[in-house]
Amino acid sequence: MTLLKAASTVSLLTFASRITGLVRDLLMASVFGATALTDAFNVAFRIPNLFRRLFGEGAFSQAFVPALAHSKETDGEEATRRMIDHVATALAWALLLTCVIGVAAAPILVWALASGLKQSPNGFEAAVLMTRWMFPYIGFMSLVALSAGVLNTWKRFAIPAATPVLLNLAMILAAWLGAPWFQAMGIEPIYAMAGGVMLGGLLQLAVQIPALLRLGLLPRIGLTWRGLKEAWSDPGTRRVAGMMAPALLGVGVAQISLMINTQIASWLGTGNVTWLDYAGRLMEFPTAMLGVALGVVLMPQLASARAAGEPERYSAMIDWGLRLVVLLAIPSSAALLVFNVPLVATLFHYGAFKDSDVLQVAAALSGYGVGLLGLVAIKILAPGFYASQDMRTPVRIAIVVLVLTQLLNIALVPWMRGFNLGHAALALSIGLGALINAAWLLVGLIRRGSYTPSPGWGVFALQVFAATALLTAFLLWGATAFPWLAMRAHVLQRVGLMALMLAGSAAIYFVALWAAGVKLRQFVTR
C-alpha cells in the first residue's frame, strides 16, 4: 500500500467520523435542546475524553508506536508479541486502578471542571452520576489506542480510522431510540446518552479483536499479580512508560491551552464560547483529514526507518509528507480566509442561529485559517521526533509556544475585543502559535540532520502559491456574487451552490497546478 493510499483511507474514514459527529450534535440539539442537564452531560462526557487524550490516543500512542516499530524492526516478531502482551497487561492494570479512582472521585472531577453546575439543583448531581457511568470509557479507548498502534504498525489503517464512527452511531441511536425509551420508563432521557457512550466504547474495542486475531497479535493480558510483575520487568514496557512521562506533559500542555482559552472566552460575553467552539469544529475537518491522517500513517513508518538505520528513507518520507501538507493546506487556508461566511452559513445558519452568529464564527474561522499550515504540519513534524523516541524536544517547544500564545492573547484580545472580536483573537493566537511551533520543529529536524529538504522546494512553493492565487480569486468572487445569508430559507439551493463552488475550486486549483508543471503522480507512487 502506498503512503498516499493509506493516508487517503485514513482521511476518508476520519471525514466519515466528522460527518457522523455533526449529525450526532444536530440530533442531540433537536432532542434535548440546551438545558442544565445537557450541560451536565457535556461536562460528564468531557472528563473521560480529557483523560483519554492524556492516557490513551495521546501520550500512550506517542510512546507505544515508536517503541513497537523499533521492536518489530530489530527484535523480531516473537519478541514483539511478548512486548505487546506485557504492555497490554501493564496498561490494563493501570486502567483498572484509574477507573476505580475516577468513579470514586467523580464529584471532585466535576467540581474542578465545572463548579458552576452547582447553580442548578439537578445539574451537578446528574453530571456526577453520568461521569461515574462513563468513566470506564477511558479503559475501552485506551485499549483501542493500543490495538490501533499494533494495527497501524502492521499497516492495517482502515479499522482504527473507522472506529470513531461507531461511537457517533451509538450516540445517535441513544438519542433517537434510547431517550424515548428512558422517558417512557420514567428515567431522565439524557441518561440514555451516557449509555450510548459506553456502547460506543465497547463497539470500538470489539471491532479491533478480529483484525488482531487475523494477525496473531491479540494481546494476552496477565490477570494475576505475577503476570503484572512479569510485564513490568519487560524492558519494552519500561521504555514505553519512560517515554510516556514527557509525552503526558506535551499532551497536557495542549489541554491546558484549550482550557485557558475557553476560560477567557467565557469572560468575553454571551456567545463567545459557542462561536469559538463552532469554528474549532470546522477546523477539525482539514486538520484531521490532512494532519492526523498523515501522522497516523507516517509515524510507524518513520520509526521503522529509524530502527533499520535508513536515514535517507526517513528524510524522504518527511519531505513527502510536508510537500503534501503544503499542496493541500495552503489552498484550504485561503478558503478559510476568504470564503468563511458561505461555509459557516451553509452549515449552521438555521433555526436560532442568527446572521450575526454566522459572521462571528466566520471571524474565528479566519483566525484559525491563518495558522492552518502550522496546525497540520505539526502532525507531520512531531512524529519525526517521536519516531526517534525523542519526546522531550517537542514538549519543550510546546511549553514555550504555550507561553507565547498567552502573551499573544494578552496583546490581541483587548484590542480586538473593541471590535467585538475577542474570540477571533483567541483563534488567531492559536494559529500564530501553531506556525511558530511548526517552524521550530522543522528547524530542529534539519539541524540534527534527521531531515534534509529535497531539491525543488522553491519552485514547488511558487507553483502552489500561483495556483492558490487563482483559487482565491474565484472564491472571492463566489463569496460576494451570491447572497449566502439571504438564502437561509432556500436550503437545497444554498447547499447545491456550495457544492458547485467547492467542485469548481478543486478543478481550478488542480488544473492550475498541472499547467504550472507540478507532477501530482509523485505523491501517488510513494
C-alpha positions as CSV (number, residue, x, y, z in Angstrom):
1,M,0.0,0.0,0.0
2,T,1.4,3.4,-1.0
3,L,1.6,6.1,1.6
4,L,-0.9,8.3,-0.2
5,K,-3.4,5.4,-0.5
6,A,-3.0,4.7,3.2
7,A,-3.3,8.4,4.1
8,S,-6.4,8.7,1.8
9,T,-8.0,5.7,3.5
10,V,-7.5,7.2,7.0
11,S,-8.6,10.7,5.7
12,L,-11.8,9.4,4.2
13,L,-12.7,7.4,7.3
14,T,-11.9,10.4,9.5
15,F,-14.2,12.5,7.3
16,A,-16.9,10.0,7.9
17,S,-16.3,10.3,11.6
18,R,-16.6,14.1,11.5
19,I,-19.8,13.9,9.4
20,T,-21.5,11.4,11.8
21,G,-20.3,13.5,14.7
22,L,-22.0,16.6,13.1
23,V,-25.2,14.5,12.7
24,R,-25.0,13.4,16.3
25,D,-24.7,17.0,17.6
26,L,-27.6,18.2,15.4
27,L,-29.8,15.3,16.7
28,M,-28.9,15.9,20.3
29,A,-29.7,19.6,19.9
30,S,-33.1,18.9,18.5
31,V,-34.0,16.2,21.1
32,F,-32.6,17.7,24.3
33,G,-32.2,21.4,23.5
34,A,-29.9,23.5,25.7
35,T,-30.7,22.8,29.4
36,A,-28.9,22.3,32.7
37,L,-29.0,18.6,32.1
38,T,-27.4,18.8,28.6
39,D,-24.7,21.0,30.2
40,A,-24.3,18.2,32.8
41,F,-23.9,15.6,30.0
42,N,-21.3,17.7,28.1
43,V,-19.2,18.1,31.3
44,A,-19.5,14.5,32.2
45,F,-18.5,13.4,28.7
46,R,-15.6,15.9,28.6
47,I,-14.0,14.3,31.7
48,P,-13.3,10.9,30.2
49,N,-12.4,12.5,26.9
50,L,-9.8,14.6,28.7
51,F,-8.3,11.5,30.3
52,R,-8.5,9.7,27.0
53,R,-6.4,12.3,25.3
54,L,-3.9,12.2,28.1
55,F,-3.5,8.5,28.6
56,G,-4.9,6.9,25.5
57,E,-4.6,8.1,22.0
58,G,-2.3,10.9,23.0
59,A,0.6,10.2,25.3
60,F,0.3,6.4,25.1
61,S,0.2,6.3,21.3
62,Q,3.2,8.6,21.0
63,A,5.2,6.4,23.3
64,F,4.0,3.0,22.2
65,V,4.0,3.2,18.4
66,P,7.7,4.1,18.0
67,A,8.8,1.5,20.6
68,L,6.6,-1.1,18.9
69,A,8.0,-0.3,15.5
70,H,11.6,-0.4,16.8
71,S,11.0,-3.8,18.4
72,K,9.4,-5.2,15.2
73,E,12.3,-4.0,13.1
74,T,15.2,-5.0,15.4
75,D,13.9,-7.8,17.8
76,G,11.7,-9.9,15.5
77,E,8.0,-10.7,15.7
78,E,8.2,-13.2,18.6
79,A,9.8,-10.7,20.9
80,T,7.4,-8.0,19.7
81,R,4.4,-10.2,20.5
82,R,5.8,-10.6,24.0
83,M,6.2,-6.9,24.3
84,I,2.6,-6.3,23.2
85,D,1.3,-8.8,25.8
86,H,3.4,-7.2,28.6
87,V,2.4,-3.6,27.6
88,A,-1.2,-4.6,27.4
89,T,-1.0,-6.2,30.8
90,A,0.6,-3.1,32.5
91,L,-1.9,-0.8,30.7
92,A,-4.9,-2.9,31.7
93,W,-3.9,-2.8,35.4
94,A,-3.3,0.9,35.3
95,L,-6.7,1.5,33.6
96,L,-8.5,-0.6,36.2
97,L,-6.9,1.5,39.0
98,T,-7.7,4.8,37.2
99,C,-11.3,3.8,36.6
100,V,-11.9,2.9,40.2
101,I,-10.3,6.1,41.4
102,G,-12.2,8.1,38.8
103,V,-15.6,6.7,39.7
104,A,-15.0,7.4,43.4
105,A,-13.6,10.9,42.8
106,A,-16.4,11.9,40.2
107,P,-17.7,14.8,42.4
108,I,-14.2,16.3,42.7
109,L,-13.6,16.0,39.0
110,V,-17.0,17.6,38.1
111,W,-16.4,20.4,40.6
112,A,-12.9,21.1,39.2
113,L,-14.1,21.3,35.6
114,A,-17.5,23.0,36.1
115,S,-18.2,24.1,39.6
116,G,-20.9,26.4,38.1
117,L,-23.2,23.4,37.7
118,K,-23.9,23.7,41.4
119,Q,-26.2,26.7,40.5
120,S,-28.6,24.1,39.1
121,P,-30.5,21.9,41.6
122,N,-30.1,18.8,39.5
123,G,-27.2,19.7,37.1
124,F,-24.3,18.9,39.4
125,E,-25.7,15.6,40.7
126,A,-26.6,14.5,37.1
127,A,-23.1,15.3,35.9
128,V,-21.6,13.3,38.8
129,L,-23.8,10.3,38.0
130,M,-23.1,10.4,34.3
131,T,-19.3,10.8,34.9
132,R,-19.4,7.6,37.0
133,W,-21.3,5.8,34.3
134,M,-19.0,7.0,31.5
135,F,-15.6,6.9,33.3
136,P,-14.9,3.3,32.2
137,Y,-15.0,4.6,28.6
138,I,-11.4,5.6,29.3
139,G,-10.5,2.0,29.7
140,F,-12.1,1.0,26.4
141,M,-10.5,3.8,24.5
142,S,-7.0,3.3,25.9
143,L,-7.1,-0.4,24.9
144,V,-8.4,0.8,21.5
145,A,-5.3,3.0,21.3
146,L,-3.1,0.0,22.0
147,S,-4.9,-2.0,19.3
148,A,-4.7,0.8,16.8
149,G,-1.0,1.2,17.4
150,V,-0.5,-2.5,16.6
151,L,-2.6,-2.4,13.5
152,N,-1.1,0.8,12.2
153,T,2.4,-0.6,12.7
154,W,1.4,-3.7,10.6
155,K,-0.1,-1.2,8.0
156,R,-3.7,-2.1,8.8
157,F,-5.0,1.5,8.9
158,A,-8.7,1.2,8.0
159,I,-10.2,-0.3,11.1
160,P,-8.5,2.1,13.6
161,A,-9.6,5.0,11.5
162,A,-13.2,3.8,11.2
163,T,-13.8,3.1,14.9
164,P,-14.8,6.7,15.9
165,V,-17.8,6.3,13.6
166,L,-19.1,3.6,15.9
167,L,-19.2,5.9,18.8
168,N,-21.2,8.5,16.9
169,L,-23.6,5.9,15.6
170,A,-24.1,4.5,19.1
171,M,-24.8,8.0,20.4
172,I,-27.2,8.7,17.5
173,L,-29.1,5.6,18.4
174,A,-29.2,6.6,22.0
175,A,-30.7,10.0,21.2
176,W,-33.1,8.6,18.6
177,L,-34.3,5.4,20.3
178,G,-32.8,5.3,23.8
179,A,-34.1,8.7,25.0
180,P,-37.8,8.0,24.3
181,W,-37.5,4.6,25.9
182,F,-35.9,6.1,29.0
183,Q,-38.7,8.7,29.1
184,A,-41.4,6.0,28.8
185,M,-39.8,4.2,31.8
186,G,-39.8,7.4,33.9
187,I,-36.0,7.9,33.7
188,E,-34.4,11.2,32.7
189,P,-33.8,10.9,28.9
190,I,-30.4,12.5,28.8
191,Y,-29.1,9.4,30.8
192,A,-29.5,7.4,27.6
193,M,-26.6,9.3,26.1
194,A,-24.3,8.0,28.8
195,G,-25.4,4.5,27.8
196,G,-24.7,5.4,24.2
197,V,-21.1,6.5,25.1
198,M,-20.4,3.2,26.9
199,L,-21.9,1.2,24.0
200,G,-19.7,3.1,21.5
201,G,-16.6,2.4,23.5
202,L,-17.4,-1.3,23.7
203,L,-18.1,-1.5,20.0
204,Q,-14.8,0.4,19.2
205,L,-12.8,-2.1,21.2
206,A,-14.7,-5.2,19.9
207,V,-14.2,-4.3,16.3
208,Q,-10.4,-4.4,16.8
209,I,-10.4,-8.0,18.0
210,P,-11.0,-9.9,14.7
211,A,-8.2,-7.9,13.0
212,L,-5.8,-8.6,15.8
213,L,-6.7,-12.3,15.7
214,R,-6.0,-12.5,12.0
215,L,-2.5,-11.1,12.6
216,G,-2.0,-13.4,15.6
217,L,-1.4,-10.3,17.7
218,L,-4.4,-10.3,20.1
219,P,-2.8,-9.4,23.4
220,R,-2.8,-11.9,26.3
221,I,-3.4,-9.9,29.4
222,G,-2.0,-11.2,32.6
223,L,-4.7,-11.1,35.2
224,T,-2.5,-12.1,38.2
225,W,0.0,-10.2,40.3
226,R,2.7,-12.5,38.9
227,G,1.6,-11.5,35.4
228,L,1.9,-7.8,36.3
229,K,5.3,-8.3,37.7
230,E,6.5,-10.1,34.6
231,A,5.0,-7.4,32.4
232,W,6.7,-4.6,34.3
233,S,10.1,-6.4,34.2
234,D,10.0,-6.3,30.3
235,P,12.4,-3.6,29.0
236,G,9.9,-2.7,26.3
237,T,7.2,-1.9,28.9
238,R,9.6,0.2,30.9
239,R,10.7,2.0,27.8
240,V,7.1,2.9,26.9
241,A,6.4,4.0,30.4
242,G,9.6,6.2,30.4
243,M,8.6,7.8,27.1
244,M,5.0,8.4,28.3
245,A,6.2,10.8,31.0
246,P,7.3,13.6,28.7
247,A,4.5,12.8,26.3
248,L,2.0,13.3,29.0
249,L,3.4,16.7,29.7
250,G,3.2,17.6,26.0
251,V,-0.4,16.5,25.7
252,G,-1.2,18.2,29.0
253,V,0.2,21.5,27.6
254,A,-2.3,21.3,24.7
255,Q,-5.2,20.7,27.1
256,I,-4.1,23.5,29.4
257,S,-4.0,25.9,26.4
258,L,-7.6,24.8,25.4
259,M,-8.8,25.3,29.0
260,I,-7.3,28.7,29.3
261,N,-8.8,29.9,26.0
262,T,-12.2,28.5,27.0
263,Q,-11.9,30.3,30.3
264,I,-11.0,33.6,28.6
265,A,-13.8,33.3,26.1
266,S,-16.3,32.7,28.8
267,W,-15.5,36.2,30.2
268,L,-15.9,37.9,26.8
269,G,-19.7,37.8,26.8
270,T,-22.5,35.6,25.8
271,G,-21.9,33.6,22.7
272,N,-18.2,33.8,22.5
273,V,-17.5,30.3,23.7
274,T,-20.1,28.9,21.2
275,W,-18.7,30.9,18.3
276,L,-15.2,29.7,19.1
277,D,-16.4,26.1,19.5
278,Y,-18.2,26.0,16.2
279,A,-15.1,27.4,14.4
280,G,-13.0,24.8,16.1
281,R,-15.2,22.0,14.9
282,L,-14.9,23.3,11.3
283,M,-11.2,23.4,11.8
284,E,-11.2,19.7,12.7
285,F,-12.1,18.8,9.2
286,P,-8.9,19.9,7.4
287,T,-6.6,19.2,10.4
288,A,-7.9,15.7,10.9
289,M,-8.2,14.8,7.2
290,L,-4.7,16.1,6.4
291,G,-2.6,16.2,9.6
292,V,-4.0,13.4,11.7
293,A,-4.3,11.0,8.7
294,L,-0.7,11.7,7.6
295,G,0.6,11.5,11.2
296,V,-1.1,8.1,11.8
297,V,0.4,6.7,8.6
298,L,3.9,8.1,8.8
299,M,4.8,7.6,12.5
300,P,5.2,3.8,12.4
301,Q,7.0,4.0,9.0
302,L,9.3,6.7,10.3
303,A,10.1,4.6,13.4
304,S,10.7,1.6,11.3
305,A,13.1,3.5,9.0
306,R,15.0,4.9,12.0
307,A,15.3,1.5,13.6
308,A,16.5,0.0,10.4
309,G,19.2,2.7,10.0
310,E,17.8,4.1,6.8
311,P,18.1,7.9,7.2
312,E,17.5,8.6,3.5
313,R,14.1,6.8,3.6
314,Y,13.3,8.6,6.9
315,S,14.1,12.0,5.4
316,A,12.3,11.2,2.2
317,M,9.0,10.3,4.0
318,I,9.1,13.6,6.0
319,D,9.7,15.5,2.7
320,W,6.8,13.7,1.0
321,G,4.5,14.5,3.9
322,L,5.5,18.2,4.1
323,R,5.0,18.6,0.4
324,L,1.6,17.1,0.6
325,V,0.7,19.3,3.5
326,V,1.8,22.4,1.6
327,L,-0.1,21.2,-1.5
328,L,-3.4,20.8,0.4
329,A,-3.1,23.1,3.4
330,I,-2.3,26.3,1.6
331,P,-5.4,26.4,-0.6
332,S,-7.5,25.2,2.4
333,S,-6.1,28.2,4.4
334,A,-7.0,30.6,1.6
335,A,-10.6,29.2,1.5
336,L,-11.0,29.7,5.3
337,L,-9.8,33.3,5.0
338,V,-11.9,34.5,2.0
339,F,-14.8,32.0,1.9
340,N,-15.6,31.6,5.6
341,V,-19.0,33.3,5.6
342,P,-20.5,31.0,2.9
343,L,-19.1,27.9,4.6
344,V,-20.5,28.8,8.0
345,A,-23.8,29.9,6.6
346,T,-24.3,26.7,4.7
347,L,-23.5,24.5,7.7
348,F,-25.1,26.3,10.7
349,H,-27.4,29.2,9.5
350,Y,-30.6,27.5,10.6
351,G,-33.2,27.9,13.4
352,A,-32.0,30.1,16.2
353,F,-28.6,30.7,14.6
354,K,-28.6,34.4,13.5
355,D,-26.8,36.3,10.8
356,S,-24.6,37.9,13.4
357,D,-23.6,34.4,14.7
358,V,-22.5,33.4,11.2
359,L,-20.3,36.5,11.0
360,Q,-18.7,35.8,14.4
361,V,-18.0,32.2,13.7
362,A,-16.5,33.2,10.4
363,A,-14.2,35.7,12.1
364,A,-12.9,33.0,14.5
365,L,-12.5,30.6,11.5
366,S,-10.3,33.3,9.8
367,G,-8.1,33.3,12.9
368,Y,-7.6,29.6,12.8
369,G,-7.1,29.8,9.0
370,V,-4.0,31.9,9.4
371,G,-2.3,29.1,11.2
372,L,-3.8,26.1,9.4
373,L,-0.5,25.2,7.7
374,G,1.2,25.1,11.1
375,L,-1.6,23.2,12.7
376,V,-1.4,20.5,10.1
377,A,2.4,20.5,9.7
378,I,2.9,19.8,13.4
379,K,1.2,16.4,12.9
380,I,4.0,15.6,10.4
381,L,6.9,17.1,12.2
382,A,6.3,16.0,15.7
383,P,6.2,12.3,14.7
384,G,9.7,12.9,13.2
385,F,10.9,13.3,16.8
386,Y,8.7,10.6,18.3
387,A,9.9,8.1,15.8
388,S,13.4,8.7,17.1
389,Q,11.9,8.2,20.6
390,D,12.7,11.8,21.4
391,M,9.6,13.1,23.3
392,R,11.3,15.9,25.2
393,T,12.1,18.3,22.3
394,P,8.5,18.6,21.1
395,V,7.4,19.1,24.7
396,R,9.9,21.8,25.4
397,I,8.8,23.6,22.2
398,A,5.1,23.2,23.1
399,I,5.6,24.7,26.6
400,V,7.4,27.8,25.1
401,V,4.7,28.1,22.5
402,L,2.0,27.9,25.2
403,V,3.6,30.9,26.9
404,L,3.9,32.8,23.6
405,T,0.3,32.1,22.8
406,Q,-0.9,33.5,26.0
407,L,1.3,36.6,25.5
408,L,-0.4,37.0,22.1
409,N,-3.7,36.7,23.9
410,I,-2.7,39.5,26.3
411,A,-1.8,41.7,23.3
412,L,-4.6,40.8,20.8
413,V,-7.7,40.1,22.9
414,P,-8.1,43.5,24.5
415,W,-7.5,45.3,21.2
416,M,-9.8,43.1,19.1
417,R,-12.5,43.0,21.8
418,G,-13.1,46.6,21.0
419,F,-14.4,45.4,17.6
420,N,-16.4,42.5,19.3
421,L,-13.8,40.1,18.0
422,G,-12.1,38.9,21.2
423,H,-12.9,35.3,20.4
424,A,-11.3,35.7,17.0
425,A,-8.2,36.9,18.7
426,L,-8.0,33.7,20.7
427,A,-8.2,31.7,17.4
428,L,-5.6,33.9,15.8
429,S,-3.2,33.4,18.8
430,I,-3.6,29.6,18.4
431,G,-3.0,29.9,14.7
432,L,0.1,32.0,15.1
433,G,1.4,29.8,17.9
434,A,1.0,26.8,15.6
435,L,3.1,28.4,12.9
436,I,5.9,29.1,15.4
437,N,5.6,25.6,16.7
438,A,5.8,24.0,13.3
439,A,8.7,26.2,12.2
440,W,10.7,25.4,15.4
441,L,10.1,21.7,14.9
442,L,11.2,21.9,11.2
443,V,14.4,23.8,12.1
444,G,15.1,21.2,14.8
445,L,14.8,18.3,12.4
446,I,17.0,20.0,9.8
447,R,19.7,21.0,12.4
448,R,20.0,17.5,13.8
449,G,20.4,16.1,10.3
450,S,17.2,14.0,10.5
451,Y,15.6,15.8,7.6
452,T,17.2,17.2,4.5
453,P,14.8,19.0,2.2
454,S,14.9,17.5,-1.3
455,P,15.7,19.8,-4.3
456,G,13.0,21.8,-5.9
457,W,11.2,23.2,-2.9
458,G,11.4,26.8,-4.1
459,V,9.8,26.1,-7.5
460,F,7.2,23.8,-5.9
461,A,6.2,26.6,-3.4
462,L,5.8,29.1,-6.3
463,Q,3.7,26.7,-8.2
464,V,1.4,26.1,-5.2
465,F,1.1,29.8,-4.4
466,A,0.3,30.7,-8.0
467,A,-2.5,28.1,-8.2
468,T,-3.8,29.2,-4.8
469,A,-3.9,32.8,-6.1
470,L,-6.3,31.7,-8.9
471,L,-8.3,29.7,-6.4
472,T,-8.6,32.7,-4.1
473,A,-9.8,35.0,-6.8
474,F,-12.6,32.5,-7.7
475,L,-13.6,32.1,-4.1
476,L,-13.6,35.9,-3.5
477,W,-16.0,36.2,-6.5
478,G,-18.2,33.5,-5.2
479,A,-18.3,35.0,-1.6
480,T,-19.6,38.3,-2.9
481,A,-21.6,37.3,-6.0
482,F,-24.3,35.3,-4.1
483,P,-26.4,36.3,-1.1
484,W,-25.4,33.5,1.2
485,L,-27.0,34.9,4.3
486,A,-30.2,35.8,2.5
487,M,-30.5,32.2,1.1
488,R,-31.4,30.9,4.6
489,A,-34.9,29.7,3.5
490,H,-33.6,28.1,0.4
491,V,-31.6,25.2,1.9
492,L,-31.2,23.0,-1.1
493,Q,-30.3,25.9,-3.4
494,R,-27.6,27.1,-1.0
495,V,-26.2,23.6,-0.5
496,G,-26.1,22.9,-4.2
497,L,-24.4,26.2,-4.9
498,M,-21.8,25.4,-2.2
499,A,-21.2,22.0,-3.8
500,L,-20.6,23.7,-7.2
501,M,-18.3,26.3,-5.7
502,L,-16.2,23.6,-4.0
503,A,-16.0,21.5,-7.1
504,G,-15.1,24.5,-9.2
505,S,-12.4,25.5,-6.7
506,A,-10.8,22.0,-6.8
507,A,-10.9,22.0,-10.6
508,I,-9.3,25.4,-10.9
509,Y,-6.6,24.6,-8.3
510,F,-5.5,21.2,-9.7
511,V,-5.7,22.3,-13.3
512,A,-3.5,25.3,-12.4
513,L,-1.0,23.0,-10.7
514,W,-0.9,20.8,-13.7
515,A,-0.4,23.8,-16.0
516,A,2.4,25.0,-13.8
517,G,4.2,21.7,-14.1
518,V,3.5,20.1,-10.8
519,K,3.8,16.3,-11.1
520,L,1.0,15.0,-8.9
521,R,1.9,11.4,-9.7
522,Q,4.9,11.8,-7.4
523,F,2.6,11.9,-4.4
524,V,0.7,8.8,-5.5
525,T,3.6,6.5,-6.1
526,R,5.4,6.9,-2.7
